[in-house]
Amino acid sequence: MDTEPEPKTPAEMKEIRLNRKLAQETEGIKTMADIAAADIAIRKRTETLRAARLAREAEDLANPVEPKAKSVKKTVKKKKTI
């Protein structure tokens, strides 16, 4: 039994390299499309969040929250015991 594969001809090697290169290019194009789609999704989500934040800030400016009055602490004097 031979453990080594048959030697390939130069034409076969060229075809193998060409097929590998085409597969890598196809994979690269798919990966770039995935990255672009993720970028678009992130930009849309950021735009939505920014709009919500700006709306909330505008509402806060229109209806400011009144500060609570500070309560005065009463101090209790201790009686001296003899």
C-alpha positions in Angstrom: 0.0 0.0 0.0 1.3 3.4 -1.0 0.9 6.1 1.7 2.1 8.8 -0.6 -0.3 10.2 -3.2 0.5 10.0 -6.9 2.6 12.9 -8.1 0.4 15.4 -9.9 1.3 16.9 -13.3 2.0 20.6 -13.6 -1.4 21.1 -15.4 -3.2 19.4 -12.4 -1.3 21.5 -9.9 -2.1 24.7 -11.9 -5.8 23.7 -11.9 -5.7 23.0 -8.1 -4.1 26.4 -7.4 -6.6 28.2 -9.7 -9.6 26.5 -7.9 -8.1 27.3 -4.5 -7.6 31.0 -5.5 -11.2 31.2 -6.8 -12.6 29.7 -3.6 -10.6 32.2 -1.5 -11.8 35.1 -3.6 -15.4 33.9 -3.3 -15.0 33.5 0.5 -13.5 37.0 0.7 -16.4 38.6 -1.2 -18.9 36.8 1.1 -17.0 38.0 4.2 -16.9 41.6 3.0 -20.6 41.5 2.3 -21.2 40.2 5.8 -19.1 43.0 7.3 -20.9 45.6 5.2 -24.3 44.2 6.4 -23.2 44.3 10.0 -21.9 47.9 9.6 -25.3 49.0 8.2 -27.1 47.3 11.0 -24.9 49.0 13.6 -25.4 52.4 12.0 -29.2 51.9 12.0 -29.3 50.8 15.6 -27.0 53.8 16.6 -29.3 56.2 14.7 -32.4 54.8 16.5 -30.7 55.0 19.9 -29.5 58.5 19.2 -33.0 59.6 18.2 -34.5 58.1 21.4 -31.8 59.8 23.5 -32.3 63.2 21.9 -36.1 62.9 22.3 -35.7 62.0 26.0 -33.2 65.0 26.5 -35.6 67.4 24.8 -38.5 66.1 27.0 -36.3 66.6 30.1 -35.5 70.2 29.1 -39.2 70.9 28.5 -40.3 69.4 31.8 -37.5 69.9 34.3 -37.6 67.9 37.5 -37.9 70.2 40.5 -35.3 69.5 43.1 -36.5 68.1 46.4 -36.4 70.4 49.4 -33.7 69.4 51.8 -35.1 68.2 55.1 -33.6 69.7 58.2 -32.3 67.2 60.6 -33.3 67.7 64.2 -30.5 67.1 66.7 -31.5 65.5 69.9 -29.5 66.5 72.9 -28.6 63.7 75.3 -29.3 64.3 78.9 -26.4 63.9 81.2 -26.8 61.2 83.8 -25.2 61.5 87.1 
